[in-house]
Amino acid sequence: MNEPTMLDAIALQAAAAELLGAPTYKLVLESIADDYRAGGASYDLLHSVEGRPVHDAIPLRLLSGLHRLALAGQAPELAAQYATCGGTPTTEVGASALNTIATKQNLLLSAMQENVQTNETGRSRALIAGLSWLGRNYGVHEVQLFEMGASAGLNLCAGAFRFENPLSATGPKGSPITFADGWLEPFAPLGDTPRIVDLHGCDVFPIDVNNDADTLKLLSFVWPDQIERFTRLKKAIEIARTTDYKVDKEDAATWIDRRLRSHSSGVRVAWHSIAWQYFPSATKDGVRAALGDHGSNATPENPLVWLRMEPAGATADLRATIWRGDAPTEHTLALVGYHGMDLKWLVD
């Protein structure tokens, strides 16, 4: 099977932008595709980046670089048409993007060397729904949370967010971040959510929420039409700056093994969301091996839970593997959109 071309990757990203209600990026991507075919500055820039265009999300990297320049005040023509910069989109946004590409090649090339980092806090819906299920079904009151592929670690702060659906609610009232939509029938029961008492994260390219350049990078991966996500991300960064955790720069396989060796008691939850596809095969094998090894020493009093939200076709699913001293049990808990929206609960 042939690897998708750069034009394939651009077309797929443009289709996604249209599907997800991001007309600004649809126009930008269509202009980039035309310029690429014509051998313009977009062609030169995109061909200078090594990698697989779809797998490595090369068009998204370019869009992030453009957004970052606009947010930083280095692309005023583009900022004037990006809603996240206070601008008003027009049909000329594609031309503005091409002008920026032509004049900011070196800055964009630097941005395009970096992996996509969304750290979407909407996925915390799935995390909290899964933890609530643990509380209801296993009498869990406190958990230690270990997030692999944590980016800036914003979802480690889920205990500070408020979650509400027509069935139930959990989290502090008055939180700067409240998730009151994004639920589908049957709704996830949110009562009896355990407290998250110990937070740990790792990422091979961690983002430091206390570093302005890092947070600008994170904000740039939000699409300019998505004002609600952008505003929520800024609030999550502020919460994270007052939360006691650290994201270690380390491969997930060695990290989870090391962390579980030093945390051998209590309820331990290994968690990741839309990260597995980016792990190398050796890392995936290592994570499975480490969890299986430590799971073999788990007990009903000191269980190990592997909770993950990862792609399952058109949507993601939320799955849990639990070790409690006998054979591990597998559970598919929910279906959920890739940004954490449209979570549909599947079990009691």
Order of alpha helices (4+ residues) and beta strands (2+ residues): alpha-alpha-alpha-alpha-alpha-alpha-alpha-alpha-beta-beta-beta-beta-beta-beta-alpha-alpha-beta-alpha-beta-alpha-beta-beta-beta-beta
